Amino acid sequence: SQFCEDEKENLWIATEDGGLNYFDTKSKQAKAFNPLNKTNSISHYNIHALMLDGDQLWIGTLSRGIDVMNVRNGQVKNYQHRRNDSKSVADNSIYSIYKDSKGEILVGTAWGLSVFNKNDDSFSLVEEIGQMVHIFDIHEDSRKRLWIATYNAGVFLRDPQTQKWTQFSHNVNDPNSIQSNRIISLFEDK
């Protein structure tokens, strides 16, 4: 479902039900990482998102939150949504993880957009987008504008100057609106 390349051009590969795989492009060898129900193991076979941040591989699972694996020593830390805890990730189904040009780590879930707070190892919900929004993709464009693709609410855009959000959604009465509220990926061409 996702690919992530490291600085040595090796690939981390997320799968729908085959766990996490690592492919060494020089030796042509592959290694599988699967849940082992013990410490320092990824938490699920179904992985939808990957993001490499230095030595930390952020792994978004379908229903078990986020695993952050240190690729040098194999240590794994898991973050999960906890009911009535506003400092936990918005949901355990993770569909996208993105690090923007300011170093902010954003996590798209089935119930909203979370921002990782490095200072206290917690998350906060982006209130302007809301909790009932299924985030599918995150992209920062060449003008440093942040775009959020959703499965049920169209597209959101954050202006880098004002930090204000604008929503673009389908309106049957407006022929100039976007054609659907189901947007699953974003891409910026030249």
KETOR-877273 format. One record per residue: residue number from 1; x, y, z of N, C-alpha, C in turn. Coordinates in nm, 3 decimals. Example, Ala and Ser with C-alpha at 12.3 -4.5 7.8 and 13.67 -1.06 7.14 Angstrom:
2
{1, {1.319, -0.569, 0.780}, {1.230, -0.450, 0.780}, {1.320, -0.330, 0.780}}
{2, {1.285, -0.225, 0.708}, {1.367, -0.106, 0.714}, {1.290, 0.003, 0.787}}
This chain:
190
{1, {0.081, -0.122, 0.000}, {0.000, 0.000, 0.000}, {0.084, 0.127, 0.000}}
{2, {0.205, 0.121, 0.054}, {0.294, 0.238, 0.058}, {0.439, 0.194, 0.041}}
{3, {0.520, 0.284, -0.012}, {0.664, 0.264, -0.023}, {0.733, 0.381, 0.043}}
{4, {0.849, 0.355, 0.102}, {0.929, 0.461, 0.163}, {1.075, 0.427, 0.137}}
{5, {1.149, 0.523, 0.081}, {1.289, 0.499, 0.048}, {1.380, 0.563, 0.151}}
{6, {1.485, 0.491, 0.194}, {1.580, 0.549, 0.290}, {1.694, 0.617, 0.215}}
{7, {1.791, 0.672, 0.292}, {1.900, 0.749, 0.232}, {1.994, 0.662, 0.148}}
{8, {1.989, 0.529, 0.166}, {2.073, 0.437, 0.088}, {1.995, 0.376, -0.029}}
{9, {1.878, 0.431, -0.059}, {1.790, 0.387, -0.167}, {1.731, 0.248, -0.145}}
{10, {1.726, 0.205, -0.020}, {1.656, 0.081, 0.014}, {1.510, 0.114, 0.038}}
{11, {1.423, 0.013, 0.027}, {1.280, 0.037, 0.035}, {1.215, -0.028, 0.157}}
{12, {1.129, 0.049, 0.221}, {1.037, -0.003, 0.321}, {0.904, -0.015, 0.249}}
{13, {0.837, -0.129, 0.265}, {0.715, -0.157, 0.189}, {0.604, -0.195, 0.286}}
{14, {0.496, -0.118, 0.284}, {0.378, -0.148, 0.366}, {0.283, -0.233, 0.284}}
{15, {0.220, -0.329, 0.350}, {0.125, -0.416, 0.279}, {-0.010, -0.415, 0.349}}
{16, {-0.111, -0.461, 0.278}, {-0.247, -0.467, 0.332}, {-0.263, -0.576, 0.437}}
{17, {-0.200, -0.689, 0.422}, {-0.211, -0.794, 0.523}, {-0.083, -0.876, 0.535}}
{18, {0.027, -0.824, 0.483}, {0.154, -0.896, 0.488}, {0.258, -0.827, 0.573}}
{19, {0.216, -0.736, 0.660}, {0.310, -0.668, 0.750}, {0.396, -0.566, 0.679}}
{20, {0.515, -0.546, 0.732}, {0.611, -0.450, 0.681}, {0.728, -0.526, 0.622}}
{21, {0.775, -0.482, 0.507}, {0.889, -0.547, 0.442}, {0.998, -0.445, 0.415}}
{22, {1.121, -0.493, 0.417}, {1.238, -0.411, 0.388}, {1.312, -0.477, 0.273}}
{23, {1.346, -0.398, 0.172}, {1.417, -0.451, 0.056}, {1.548, -0.377, 0.038}}
{24, {1.659, -0.450, 0.050}, {1.792, -0.395, 0.029}, {1.819, -0.396, -0.121}}
{25, {1.827, -0.280, -0.181}, {1.838, -0.272, -0.328}, {1.976, -0.315, -0.378}}
{26, {2.077, -0.314, -0.294}, {2.211, -0.356, -0.337}, {2.222, -0.509, -0.335}}
{27, {2.185, -0.569, -0.223}, {2.198, -0.716, -0.209}, {2.078, -0.791, -0.268}}
{28, {1.970, -0.717, -0.296}, {1.845, -0.777, -0.347}, {1.781, -0.870, -0.245}}
{29, {1.809, -0.849, -0.117}, {1.753, -0.929, -0.009}, {1.634, -0.856, 0.054}}
{30, {1.535, -0.933, 0.094}, {1.417, -0.878, 0.160}, {1.407, -0.934, 0.301}}
{31, {1.348, -0.853, 0.389}, {1.326, -0.895, 0.527}, {1.184, -0.855, 0.564}}
{32, {1.113, -0.945, 0.629}, {0.975, -0.919, 0.672}, {0.971, -0.883, 0.820}}
{33, {0.886, -0.785, 0.853}, {0.860, -0.748, 0.991}, {0.711, -0.771, 1.014}}
{34, {0.680, -0.863, 1.104}, {0.541, -0.896, 1.132}, {0.513, -0.884, 1.281}}
{35, {0.386, -0.868, 1.318}, {0.354, -0.860, 1.460}, {0.386, -0.993, 1.530}}
{36, {0.455, -0.982, 1.643}, {0.493, -1.101, 1.718}, {0.430, -1.104, 1.857}}
{37, {0.341, -1.009, 1.883}, {0.274, -0.998, 2.014}, {0.374, -0.989, 2.129}}
{38, {0.480, -0.913, 2.108}, {0.579, -0.891, 2.214}, {0.638, -0.752, 2.197}}
{39, {0.717, -0.711, 2.295}, {0.784, -0.581, 2.290}, {0.874, -0.575, 2.167}}
{40, {0.886, -0.458, 2.110}, {0.969, -0.433, 1.992}, {0.925, -0.510, 1.869}}
{41, {0.796, -0.518, 1.854}, {0.736, -0.579, 1.737}, {0.633, -0.480, 1.683}}
{42, {0.618, -0.475, 1.551}, {0.510, -0.392, 1.498}, {0.377, -0.451, 1.546}}
{43, {0.272, -0.370, 1.544}, {0.149, -0.412, 1.608}, {0.044, -0.474, 1.516}}
{44, {0.063, -0.463, 1.382}, {-0.042, -0.513, 1.294}, {0.014, -0.550, 1.157}}
{45, {-0.055, -0.641, 1.090}, {-0.019, -0.683, 0.953}, {-0.066, -0.584, 0.847}}
{46, {-0.171, -0.509, 0.877}, {-0.233, -0.421, 0.779}, {-0.181, -0.279, 0.798}}
{47, {-0.097, -0.235, 0.705}, {-0.028, -0.106, 0.717}, {-0.067, -0.016, 0.600}}
{48, {-0.110, 0.106, 0.633}, {-0.156, 0.199, 0.530}, {-0.066, 0.321, 0.509}}
{49, {0.025, 0.348, 0.602}, {0.106, 0.470, 0.590}, {0.247, 0.446, 0.640}}
{50, {0.345, 0.510, 0.572}, {0.485, 0.506, 0.613}, {0.545, 0.645, 0.598}}
{51, {0.634, 0.680, 0.691}, {0.708, 0.805, 0.679}, {0.838, 0.788, 0.756}}
{52, {0.951, 0.810, 0.689}, {1.081, 0.796, 0.752}, {1.128, 0.933, 0.796}}
{53, {1.161, 0.946, 0.925}, {1.209, 1.071, 0.984}, {1.342, 1.041, 1.053}}
{54, {1.452, 1.057, 0.979}, {1.583, 1.019, 1.032}, {1.588, 0.869, 1.050}}
{55, {1.614, 0.825, 1.174}, {1.618, 0.682, 1.205}, {1.482, 0.628, 1.248}}
{56, {1.381, 0.712, 1.250}, {1.248, 0.672, 1.298}, {1.154, 0.647, 1.180}}
{57, {1.108, 0.523, 1.168}, {1.010, 0.488, 1.066}, {0.872, 0.490, 1.130}}
{58, {0.787, 0.583, 1.085}, {0.650, 0.595, 1.134}, {0.563, 0.503, 1.050}}
{59, {0.490, 0.415, 1.118}, {0.412, 0.311, 1.053}, {0.266, 0.327, 1.095}}
{60, {0.179, 0.357, 1.000}, {0.037, 0.374, 1.028}, {-0.039, 0.246, 1.000}}
{61, {-0.104, 0.191, 1.102}, {-0.176, 0.065, 1.086}, {-0.326, 0.090, 1.066}}
{62, {-0.394, -0.014, 1.021}, {-0.538, -0.002, 0.997}, {-0.617, 0.016, 1.126}}
{63, {-0.581, -0.053, 1.233}, {-0.664, -0.044, 1.354}, {-0.586, -0.046, 1.484}}
{64, {-0.454, -0.037, 1.476}, {-0.373, -0.045, 1.599}, {-0.284, 0.077, 1.616}}
{65, {-0.325, 0.190, 1.558}, {-0.252, 0.315, 1.580}, {-0.124, 0.325, 1.500}}
{66, {-0.025, 0.390, 1.561}, {0.102, 0.420, 1.496}, {0.213, 0.346, 1.569}}
{67, {0.297, 0.278, 1.491}, {0.421, 0.223, 1.544}, {0.533, 0.313, 1.496}}
{68, {0.625, 0.349, 1.585}, {0.744, 0.422, 1.545}, {0.862, 0.330, 1.574}}
{69, {0.928, 0.287, 1.466}, {1.037, 0.192, 1.478}, {1.170, 0.260, 1.450}}
{70, {1.265, 0.243, 1.542}, {1.401, 0.289, 1.519}, {1.465, 0.188, 1.424}}
{71, {1.499, 0.232, 1.303}, {1.550, 0.138, 1.202}, {1.693, 0.091, 1.231}}
{72, {1.763, 0.158, 1.322}, {1.899, 0.116, 1.357}, {1.899, 0.002, 1.460}}
{73, {1.809, 0.013, 1.561}, {1.813, -0.088, 1.669}, {1.686, -0.173, 1.681}}
{74, {1.584, -0.143, 1.599}, {1.463, -0.223, 1.599}, {1.363, -0.193, 1.709}}
{75, {1.393, -0.096, 1.797}, {1.300, -0.059, 1.904}, {1.172, -0.002, 1.845}}
{76, {1.057, -0.045, 1.899}, {0.927, 0.001, 1.849}, {0.847, 0.064, 1.962}}
{77, {0.788, 0.180, 1.934}, {0.697, 0.244, 2.028}, {0.562, 0.256, 1.959}}
{78, {0.455, 0.224, 2.030}, {0.321, 0.230, 1.973}, {0.241, 0.344, 2.035}}
{79, {0.169, 0.417, 1.951}, {0.077, 0.522, 1.995}, {-0.064, 0.481, 1.953}}
{80, {-0.156, 0.485, 2.046}, {-0.294, 0.451, 2.014}, {-0.391, 0.556, 2.067}}
{81, {-0.506, 0.561, 2.005}, {-0.614, 0.647, 2.053}, {-0.665, 0.593, 2.186}}
{82, {-0.683, 0.684, 2.280}, {-0.741, 0.648, 2.409}, {-0.864, 0.735, 2.430}}
{83, {-0.975, 0.670, 2.453}, {-1.102, 0.741, 2.475}, {-1.086, 0.841, 2.590}}
{84, {-1.139, 0.959, 2.571}, {-1.135, 1.068, 2.669}, {-0.995, 1.120, 2.697}}
{85, {-0.900, 1.096, 2.606}, {-0.765, 1.150, 2.619}, {-0.737, 1.239, 2.499}}
{86, {-0.749, 1.368, 2.516}, {-0.732, 1.462, 2.405}, {-0.587, 1.470, 2.356}}
{87, {-0.493, 1.408, 2.428}, {-0.353, 1.410, 2.386}, {-0.312, 1.282, 2.313}}
{88, {-0.409, 1.196, 2.284}, {-0.379, 1.076, 2.206}, {-0.415, 1.103, 2.060}}
{89, {-0.366, 1.018, 1.970}, {-0.396, 1.031, 1.828}, {-0.547, 1.020, 1.807}}
{90, {-0.601, 1.088, 1.705}, {-0.746, 1.099, 1.685}, {-0.817, 0.966, 1.667}}
{91, {-0.749, 0.866, 1.608}, {-0.812, 0.736, 1.583}, {-0.701, 0.633, 1.562}}
{92, {-0.732, 0.506, 1.571}, {-0.633, 0.401, 1.551}, {-0.620, 0.355, 1.406}}
{93, {-0.705, 0.402, 1.317}, {-0.691, 0.371, 1.175}, {-0.619, 0.488, 1.109}}
{94, {-0.493, 0.463, 1.070}, {-0.405, 0.567, 1.019}, {-0.391, 0.550, 0.867}}
{95, {-0.421, 0.656, 0.793}, {-0.416, 0.648, 0.647}, {-0.304, 0.731, 0.584}}
{96, {-0.249, 0.826, 0.658}, {-0.138, 0.905, 0.604}, {-0.056, 0.964, 0.718}}
{97, {0.075, 0.974, 0.693}, {0.167, 1.038, 0.786}, {0.257, 1.127, 0.702}}
{98, {0.274, 1.253, 0.743}, {0.348, 1.348, 0.661}, {0.428, 1.441, 0.750}}
{99, {0.552, 1.470, 0.711}, {0.634, 1.570, 0.780}, {0.648, 1.689, 0.688}}
{100, {0.604, 1.806, 0.734}, {0.609, 1.925, 0.649}, {0.745, 1.994, 0.659}}
{101, {0.762, 2.103, 0.585}, {0.890, 2.172, 0.577}, {0.931, 2.237, 0.710}}
{102, {0.838, 2.255, 0.802}, {0.869, 2.309, 0.934}, {0.904, 2.199, 1.034}}
{103, {0.897, 2.073, 0.990}, {0.928, 1.961, 1.077}, {0.808, 1.909, 1.154}}
{104, {0.690, 1.962, 1.125}, {0.568, 1.919, 1.193}, {0.522, 1.786, 1.135}}
{105, {0.493, 1.688, 1.222}, {0.445, 1.558, 1.178}, {0.294, 1.555, 1.191}}
{106, {0.228, 1.529, 1.077}, {0.083, 1.526, 1.071}, {0.037, 1.383, 1.044}}
{107, {-0.070, 1.344, 1.111}, {-0.120, 1.208, 1.100}, {-0.266, 1.212, 1.057}}
{108, {-0.296, 1.155, 0.939}, {-0.432, 1.148, 0.889}, {-0.498, 1.019, 0.935}}
{109, {-0.612, 1.033, 1.003}, {-0.682, 0.917, 1.056}, {-0.824, 0.911, 0.998}}
{110, {-0.895, 0.806, 1.032}, {-1.035, 0.793, 0.990}, {-1.126, 0.889, 1.066}}
{111, {-1.073, 0.956, 1.171}, {-1.152, 1.049, 1.251}, {-1.080, 1.181, 1.272}}
{112, {-1.012, 1.230, 1.170}, {-0.952, 1.362, 1.181}, {-0.802, 1.364, 1.161}}
{113, {-0.749, 1.486, 1.169}, {-0.606, 1.511, 1.149}, {-0.542, 1.540, 1.284}}
{114, {-0.436, 1.466, 1.317}, {-0.362, 1.487, 1.441}, {-0.225, 1.545, 1.409}}
{115, {-0.173, 1.625, 1.502}, {-0.038, 1.680, 1.494}, {0.041, 1.623, 1.611}}
{116, {0.162, 1.572, 1.581}, {0.248, 1.517, 1.687}, {0.319, 1.631, 1.757}}
{117, {0.314, 1.629, 1.890}, {0.381, 1.729, 1.973}, {0.507, 1.664, 2.031}}
{118, {0.623, 1.696, 1.974}, {0.749, 1.633, 2.017}, {0.783, 1.666, 2.163}}
{119, {0.749, 1.786, 2.206}, {0.786, 1.830, 2.342}, {0.731, 1.740, 2.451}}
{120, {0.607, 1.694, 2.437}, {0.550, 1.610, 2.541}, {0.504, 1.473, 2.489}}
{121, {0.551, 1.435, 2.368}, {0.525, 1.303, 2.313}, {0.375, 1.274, 2.308}}
{122, {0.300, 1.372, 2.257}, {0.154, 1.358, 2.251}, {0.103, 1.406, 2.116}}
{123, {-0.028, 1.406, 2.100}, {-0.092, 1.450, 1.976}, {-0.199, 1.553, 2.009}}
{124, {-0.230, 1.635, 1.911}, {-0.344, 1.725, 1.924}, {-0.424, 1.720, 1.795}}
{125, {-0.554, 1.737, 1.808}, {-0.646, 1.732, 1.694}, {-0.649, 1.869, 1.627}}
{126, {-0.650, 1.871, 1.493}, {-0.667, 1.996, 1.420}, {-0.817, 2.025, 1.419}}
{127, {-0.859, 2.111, 1.508}, {-1.002, 2.140, 1.530}, {-1.070, 2.198, 1.407}}
{128, {-0.996, 2.275, 1.325}, {-1.055, 2.338, 1.206}, {-1.104, 2.235, 1.105}}
{129, {-1.049, 2.116, 1.107}, {-1.093, 2.011, 1.016}, {-1.202, 1.926, 1.081}}
{130, {-1.191, 1.901, 1.209}, {-1.295, 1.829, 1.281}, {-1.265, 1.682, 1.299}}
{131, {-1.351, 1.616, 1.379}, {-1.329, 1.476, 1.413}, {-1.395, 1.377, 1.319}}
{132, {-1.495, 1.414, 1.249}, {-1.566, 1.317, 1.165}, {-1.519, 1.322, 1.021}}
{133, {-1.394, 1.360, 1.000}, {-1.337, 1.371, 0.867}, {-1.231, 1.263, 0.848}}
{134, {-1.249, 1.185, 0.742}, {-1.160, 1.073, 0.711}, {-1.046, 1.124, 0.621}}
{135, {-0.927, 1.137, 0.677}, {-0.811, 1.192, 0.605}, {-0.742, 1.081, 0.526}}
{136, {-0.727, 1.103, 0.396}, {-0.662, 1.002, 0.311}, {-0.521, 1.039, 0.267}}
{137, {-0.495, 1.168, 0.244}, {-0.364, 1.208, 0.195}, {-0.332, 1.348, 0.245}}
{138, {-0.200, 1.376, 0.258}, {-0.150, 1.506, 0.303}, {-0.037, 1.544, 0.210}}
{139, {-0.035, 1.671, 0.168}, {0.072, 1.717, 0.078}, {0.099, 1.865, 0.101}}
{140, {0.226, 1.900, 0.108}, {0.266, 2.041, 0.113}, {0.317, 2.079, -0.026}}
{141, {0.260, 2.184, -0.084}, {0.299, 2.221, -0.220}, {0.423, 2.309, -0.222}}
{142, {0.466, 2.347, -0.340}, {0.588, 2.426, -0.357}, {0.578, 2.566, -0.297}}
{143, {0.457, 2.610, -0.266}, {0.436, 2.741, -0.202}, {0.414, 2.727, -0.051}}
{144, {0.444, 2.608, 0.002}, {0.433, 2.577, 0.146}, {0.289, 2.575, 0.196}}
{145, {0.194, 2.557, 0.105}, {0.054, 2.542, 0.144}, {0.029, 2.395, 0.172}}
{146, {-0.043, 2.367, 0.279}, {-0.073, 2.230, 0.317}, {-0.210, 2.191, 0.266}}
{147, {-0.215, 2.078, 0.194}, {-0.339, 2.027, 0.137}, {-0.375, 1.895, 0.207}}
{148, {-0.503, 1.877, 0.239}, {-0.552, 1.758, 0.306}, {-0.665, 1.699, 0.220}}
{149, {-0.646, 1.576, 0.172}, {-0.749, 1.507, 0.094}, {-0.830, 1.419, 0.189}}
{150, {-0.962, 1.425, 0.175}, {-1.048, 1.347, 0.263}, {-1.140, 1.256, 0.183}}
{151, {-1.188, 1.153, 0.251}, {-1.279, 1.058, 0.188}, {-1.424, 1.105, 0.195}}
{152, {-1.453, 1.203, 0.281}, {-1.592, 1.242, 0.300}, {-1.617, 1.392, 0.309}}
{153, {-1.512, 1.474, 0.296}, {-1.534, 1.618, 0.313}, {-1.457, 1.704, 0.212}}
{154, {-1.417, 1.646, 0.100}, {-1.346, 1.724, -0.001}, {-1.200, 1.745, 0.034}}
{155, {-1.153, 1.867, 0.012}, {-1.012, 1.903, 0.032}, {-1.003, 2.024, 0.125}}
{156, {-0.904, 2.021, 0.213}, {-0.876, 2.135, 0.300}, {-0.741, 2.193, 0.262}}
{157, {-0.728, 2.325, 0.273}, {-0.605, 2.396, 0.240}, {-0.569, 2.490, 0.356}}
{158, {-0.443, 2.479, 0.403}, {-0.395, 2.571, 0.508}, {-0.300, 2.672, 0.446}}
{159, {-0.331, 2.799, 0.463}, {-0.246, 2.907, 0.414}, {-0.126, 2.921, 0.507}}
{160, {-0.003, 2.922, 0.454}, {0.115, 2.928, 0.541}, {0.132, 3.063, 0.611}}
{161, {0.077, 3.168, 0.554}, {0.090, 3.301, 0.614}, {-0.007, 3.322, 0.729}}
{162, {-0.134, 3.291, 0.705}, {-0.238, 3.317, 0.805}, {-0.268, 3.196, 0.894}}
{163, {-0.226, 3.076, 0.852}, {-0.256, 2.950, 0.920}, {-0.405, 2.918, 0.919}}
{164, {-0.482, 2.987, 0.834}, {-0.626, 2.962, 0.824}, {-0.652, 2.852, 0.723}}
{165, {-0.759, 2.775, 0.752}, {-0.799, 2.663, 0.667}, {-0.916, 2.703, 0.578}}
{166, {-0.914, 2.654, 0.453}, {-1.025, 2.670, 0.360}, {-1.066, 2.531, 0.315}}
{167, {-1.197, 2.508, 0.309}, {-1.247, 2.378, 0.265}, {-1.305, 2.391, 0.125}}
{168, {-1.270, 2.296, 0.038}, {-1.326, 2.287, -0.095}, {-1.409, 2.158, -0.099}}
{169, {-1.539, 2.173, -0.120}, {-1.624, 2.055, -0.122}, {-1.721, 2.062, -0.239}}
{170, {-1.782, 1.948, -0.269}, {-1.876, 1.939, -0.379}, {-2.009, 2.005, -0.340}}
{171, {-2.061, 2.085, -0.431}, {-2.191, 2.149, -0.411}, {-2.270, 2.126, -0.540}}
{172, {-2.379, 2.052, -0.532}, {-2.457, 2.019, -0.652}, {-2.511, 2.142, -0.722}}
{173, {-2.525, 2.253, -0.651}, {-2.578, 2.377, -0.709}, {-2.469, 2.468, -0.764}}
{174, {-2.343, 2.427, -0.751}, {-2.233, 2.510, -0.799}, {-2.147, 2.429, -0.897}}
{175, {-2.159, 2.458, -1.028}, {-2.081, 2.383, -1.127}, {-1.930, 2.406, -1.117}}
{176, {-1.889, 2.509, -1.042}, {-1.747, 2.539, -1.026}, {-1.687, 2.472, -0.902}}
{177, {-1.768, 2.399, -0.827}, {-1.714, 2.330, -0.709}, {-1.643, 2.203, -0.753}}
{178, {-1.566, 2.143, -0.663}, {-1.500, 2.017, -0.698}, {-1.606, 1.911, -0.725}}
{179, {-1.572, 1.809, -0.801}, {-1.669, 1.711, -0.849}, {-1.709, 1.606, -0.748}}
{180, {-1.631, 1.591, -0.640}, {-1.662, 1.487, -0.542}, {-1.603, 1.525, -0.407}}
{181, {-1.662, 1.476, -0.301}, {-1.605, 1.494, -0.168}, {-1.512, 1.379, -0.130}}
{182, {-1.499, 1.280, -0.220}, {-1.410, 1.167, -0.197}, {-1.280, 1.188, -0.274}}
{183, {-1.181, 1.241, -0.204}, {-1.051, 1.269, -0.264}, {-0.950, 1.179, -0.191}}
{184, {-0.884, 1.088, -0.265}, {-0.796, 0.994, -0.196}, {-0.648, 1.020, -0.217}}
{185, {-0.611, 1.109, -0.309}, {-0.469, 1.140, -0.323}, {-0.450, 1.281, -0.378}}
{186, {-0.333, 1.334, -0.352}, {-0.297, 1.468, -0.396}, {-0.166, 1.461, -0.474}}
{187, {-0.153, 1.547, -0.574}, {-0.031, 1.550, -0.653}, {-0.014, 1.690, -0.709}}
{188, {0.107, 1.743, -0.705}, {0.136, 1.874, -0.764}, {0.227, 1.852, -0.884}}
{189, {0.183, 1.900, -1.001}, {0.269, 1.888, -1.118}, {0.357, 2.012, -1.128}}
{190, {0.431, 2.023, -1.236}, {0.522, 2.135, -1.254}, {0.448, 2.265, -1.262}}
